Amino acid sequence: MDVRGPIQRTTEPTVTGTSVIGIKFNGGVVIAADTLGSYGSLAKHRSLQRLRTVGPHTLIGGSGDYSDFQYIIEQLDAELMEDVHFGDGKALQPREIHQYLGRLLYARRSKVDPLWNQLLVAGVGDKDKQVFLGQVDLYGSVYMDNTMASGFGAYIAQPLLRKAYRADLTEEEAVKVVKDCMRVLFYRDARSLNKIQIGVVTADRISISDPFELDTYWENPMFVNPSLTVKPV
C-alpha cells in the first residue's frame, strides 16, 4: 500500500526576496540586494542574506522564494565539493555555474515543480579574466548583459543601470550606481528595505559587505504635503 499520498508542488512562494541588481565595471562586477524576506505582504524577516559566494570566482544573488534559493545553494555546494574530490585544482567558472543553473531550473520547470527564483550570476574567469554577468529565471532561460536586475528592479533599476554603464566605469562609480538604484527601489517598491548588502568580484578578490542601511530623504515637500501634487481644476 502506498502511504506517501498525492504528489505536491509549490504553487506560490512563501518567504520571498525582491530585486537583485548588478553592473559591470572595468575589471569586475558589483551586485546588490536588500535583506528583507517578505511573508506575503508582511515584512517579516529583515536579515536574510541573498548574496552568496560560490567558489573562488563567482557571486550569486537570488530573488524569489528564499527556501528555493537555499536549495540552489546546497546543490551548488555539492557540485563544488565534487570538484574538490577530483583534486585537480580546478574550480567551476562563472559561465559554467550560469549554464548549470539554467539546466537545473529548466529541469525543475519541466517537471512542473519550478524553483521560484530569479538568479544573478557574477564573476571573473580564472584564466581568461573575462568579466561575466548573467541571469537565470524560473523557466531556465539564461541571459547575459552588462547590467542586470531581477524582480521589481527589472522595471525601475534597469533603465538607471543602463544609463550609468560605461566600459571604463570604476569600482567606486559602480558601487555608487547600485546604491542609488537600491535607494530608488526602497522608495518605490513596497517589498524592499533600505538595509542592503553589496558584493564585488574582481580577478583578485571576491567580497560581500556586511548589511548596512542606506541614507534616505523624506522631506520632499510633495512627501510632506501630498496635496501639492494635486493641480487645481
Salt bridges, closest charged atoms under 4 A:
ASP2 OD1 - ARG4 NE 3.10
ASP34 OD1 - ARG50 NH2 2.76
ASP113 OD2 - ARG108 NH2 3.09
ASP126 OD2 - HIS57 NE2 3.90
ASP168 OD1 - ARG166 NE 2.86
GLU171 OE2 - ARG205 NH2 2.43
GLU173 OE1 - ARG166 NH2 2.90
ASP180 OD2 - LYS176 NZ 2.95
ASP180 OD1 - ARG183 NH1 2.96
ASP215 OD1 - ARG183 NH2 3.08
